[in-house]
Amino acid sequence: MIFQSAFFSIALIISIIDIITGSIIGTIITKWLASKKNWDSSLKVAFLVNLPWILLSLILSILETFYIRVIYMDFPFITVNMHIIVIVNLLIAFVINTILSTLLVHRLYRKELNNSLFFVTRILIILYILMYIFAIIRSYFLGLAAIS
Amino acid sequence: MFNDLLQFYKIGKGLGLTKKEINQIFFFQKKIPLSIGLLVILIVSILTFILWNIIVLIYIQNSGTVYAEGAFYGSVSINDFKKKK
């Protein structure tokens, strides 16, 4: 029992470390792409563009930990595919994230919605691929299942 | 129906229109602005997110064991079901 609760705490802490890493990587990518396009390349604006990603990832990781706790502790005999729940949540979060970040880029960089949408989509695709690779490497070294 | 569509394309090409412009003939309304489209998608996806998680939670809540904890399945007899009428 103690080990199980410790496992969930560790899973949540790892997710938070993932989010911090992701926010740093996202800020660097945003800054790089903005300077490439001769837009405002300040760190503050780049961080603000990544704010929806940070908030949504935090919500998702809390939800995931909650589901894992409910499914594996309260209903151990239940037949639920955890991956489907996570993937559907991730896809919907990607859409919400893209739109929120697009509106932020449109507001902060004062660019057209079209350009902002392409800019954000490019950042998010790079960020999601990098975070996926990071999660695989992290789970490989820690010996934990890829939770996030 | 397909003949009509082909006819539309032929007439459009005859008028010197591009394929994109001919395709726009089929959408009789005005083009929806991107900002409104994005807002609609945002609202729909937030609602889907909430609904999906509610569905998952309801499914998990209703997928527990049928009998009370510690009950012996062998103790359930046909008469128990007859009484339920």
HADDOCK unambig.tbl for C-alpha pairs under 7 A between the chains (distance, minus, plus):
assign (segid A and resid 75 and name CA) (segid B and resid 64 and name CA) 6.18 0.50 0.50
assign (segid A and resid 78 and name CA) (segid B and resid 63 and name CA) 6.38 0.50 0.50
assign (segid A and resid 89 and name CA) (segid B and resid 49 and name CA) 6.66 0.50 0.50
assign (segid A and resid 92 and name CA) (segid B and resid 45 and name CA) 6.05 0.50 0.50
assign (segid A and resid 92 and name CA) (segid B and resid 49 and name CA) 6.30 0.50 0.50
assign (segid A and resid 96 and name CA) (segid B and resid 42 and name CA) 5.72 0.50 0.50
assign (segid A and resid 96 and name CA) (segid B and resid 45 and name CA) 6.47 0.50 0.50
assign (segid A and resid 96 and name CA) (segid B and resid 46 and name CA) 6.99 0.50 0.50
assign (segid A and resid 99 and name CA) (segid B and resid 38 and name CA) 6.41 0.50 0.50
assign (segid A and resid 99 and name CA) (segid B and resid 42 and name CA) 6.50 0.50 0.50
